[in-house]
Amino acid sequence: MTHTVNWLDRLRIERRVWGLDQHLYDLPRAQRIATRRDVRANLREAAADVGTTEALRRVGSSRRLAEQYLAAEFGDRPRHSWMGAFYAAFLVPLTLDFFLAEADNAFQSGVTSADPHATGTYLWSGVSLLQSEVTYSFSNGTASTHGGAWTPFTYVAWAVITISAGRLWRIRRRRHPAAANA
């Protein structure tokens, strides 16, 4: 018995396809697009045969389907994660800069609380290993700062955290079948 696939059924299928795509970011772009097209076509065909609800039930959740595609591509061994590396590369500087700025503000507040009308130059060594020396120039309690840049150790730590979060040492180059035959 054939079922009619209306626009609501197509939307449900699209939701499942795009949910799958969100879990496949470790695949190359062209392969993700091909997978989306294939799953969409198969789901539409299955929906016409057995109904959309049954077709979606049989295919399972987007996450589970994505795990199967990734296992078929990379095997069951642990693999790298570009999204994990991206999150670490983005969030570590934001977090670190927030805490370093708070430390700078704490030093500045300490000087102004001791002398509300401070005038002169004050040096703060910064957070050791993470930040260079910060120079505060006070004029009647108003401060301007100079310095406080990341140290080379901080950049190295940022790179190590990004590589660790994404497990990027597990990247393996794959040979394309066309290149192997040439």
C-alpha positions in Angstrom: 0.0 0.0 0.0 1.4 3.4 -1.0 1.1 6.3 1.4 0.9 9.9 0.4 3.8 12.0 1.6 2.4 15.5 2.4 4.4 18.6 3.4 4.2 17.8 7.1 5.8 14.4 6.4 8.5 16.1 4.3 9.2 18.5 7.2 9.5 15.6 9.6 11.9 13.8 7.2 14.0 17.1 6.8 14.2 17.4 10.6 15.6 13.9 10.9 18.0 14.5 8.0 19.3 17.8 9.4 19.5 16.3 12.9 21.7 13.6 11.4 23.9 16.2 9.7 24.6 18.0 13.0 26.2 14.8 14.2 28.3 14.2 11.1 30.7 17.2 11.2 33.7 14.9 11.4 33.0 13.7 7.9 34.3 15.7 4.9 31.8 18.3 3.6 31.1 16.5 0.3 30.5 13.2 2.1 28.1 14.9 4.5 26.1 16.3 1.6 26.0 13.0 -0.1 24.9 11.3 3.1 22.1 13.8 3.6 20.8 13.3 0.0 21.0 9.5 0.4 19.2 9.4 3.7 16.6 12.0 2.5 15.8 9.9 -0.7 15.6 6.6 1.3 13.3 8.1 3.9 11.0 9.6 1.3 10.8 6.3 -0.5 10.2 4.4 2.8 7.6 6.9 3.8 5.7 6.3 0.6 5.9 2.5 1.2 5.2 2.2 5.0 4.3 5.7 6.1 6.4 8.5 7.5 6.0 7.5 11.2 7.1 3.9 10.6 9.9 5.0 8.3 11.3 7.4 10.9 10.9 4.7 13.7 12.8 2.2 11.6 15.7 4.5 10.9 16.1 5.4 14.6 17.4 8.5 16.2 19.7 10.9 14.3 22.5 10.4 16.9 22.4 6.6 16.5 22.3 6.8 12.7 25.3 9.2 12.8 27.2 6.9 15.1 26.7 4.1 12.5 27.9 6.3 9.6 30.9 7.4 11.6 31.8 3.9 12.6 31.5 2.8 9.0 33.8 5.6 7.9 36.4 5.5 10.7 35.9 2.2 12.5 35.0 1.7 16.1 38.3 3.0 17.4 38.4 6.4 19.2 38.6 9.2 16.6 39.3 12.9 16.5 36.7 15.6 16.9 37.0 18.8 14.9 34.1 20.2 17.0 35.8 19.5 20.3 38.9 21.2 19.0 36.9 24.2 17.8 35.1 24.6 21.1 38.4 24.4 23.0 40.1 26.8 20.6 37.3 29.3 21.1 36.4 28.9 24.8 39.9 28.7 26.3 40.9 32.3 25.2 37.5 33.7 26.3 37.7 32.1 29.7 41.4 32.9 30.2 41.0 36.5 29.1 38.0 36.9 31.5 40.0 35.7 34.5 43.1 37.7 33.6 41.0 40.8 33.2 39.4 40.1 36.6 42.9 39.8 38.1 43.9 43.1 36.5 40.8 44.8 37.9 41.5 43.4 41.3 45.0 44.9 41.4 43.7 48.2 40.2 40.9 48.1 42.8 43.5 47.3 45.4 45.6 50.4 44.5 42.5 52.7 44.5 41.1 51.3 47.7 44.5 52.0 49.4 44.6 55.5 48.0 41.5 56.8 46.2 43.5 59.7 44.6 46.5 57.6 43.6 49.0 59.2 41.3 52.1 57.5 39.8 53.1 54.4 38.1 52.6 50.9 39.6 53.9 47.6 38.2 52.2 44.3 38.7 54.0 41.1 37.6 50.7 39.6 36.3 49.6 36.0 36.7 52.9 34.1 36.6 53.5 32.0 33.5 50.3 33.2 31.8 50.6 37.0 31.6 53.4 39.6 31.1 54.0 42.5 33.4 51.2 45.1 33.6 52.0 48.8 34.1 49.4 51.0 35.7 49.6 54.8 35.3 47.4 56.5 37.9 46.4 60.1 37.7 44.3 61.3 40.6 42.7 57.8 41.0 42.1 57.2 37.3 44.2 54.4 35.8 45.4 53.5 32.4 47.1 50.1 31.8 49.8 48.8 29.5 51.0 45.2 29.2 49.4 42.0 30.4 49.8 40.1 27.1 49.9 36.3 27.0 53.2 34.7 27.5 54.6 32.0 25.0 53.7 29.4 27.7 50.1 30.5 27.4 50.0 30.0 23.7 51.6 26.6 24.0 49.1 25.6 26.7 46.2 26.8 24.4 47.5 24.7 21.6 47.9 21.6 23.8 44.4 22.1 25.2 42.9 22.4 21.7 44.7 19.3 20.4 43.8 17.3 23.5 40.1 18.4 23.5 39.8 17.4 19.8 42.0 14.3 20.1 43.7 15.6 16.9 46.6 13.2 17.1 44.1 10.5 15.9 43.7 12.1 12.5 44.7 9.7 9.8 45.0 10.5 6.1 42.8 8.4 3.9 43.6 7.6 0.4 40.9 8.0 -2.1 40.2 5.0 -4.3 40.9 6.9 -7.5 44.3 8.0 -6.2 45.2 4.4 -5.2 44.4 3.2 -8.7 46.4 5.8 -10.5 
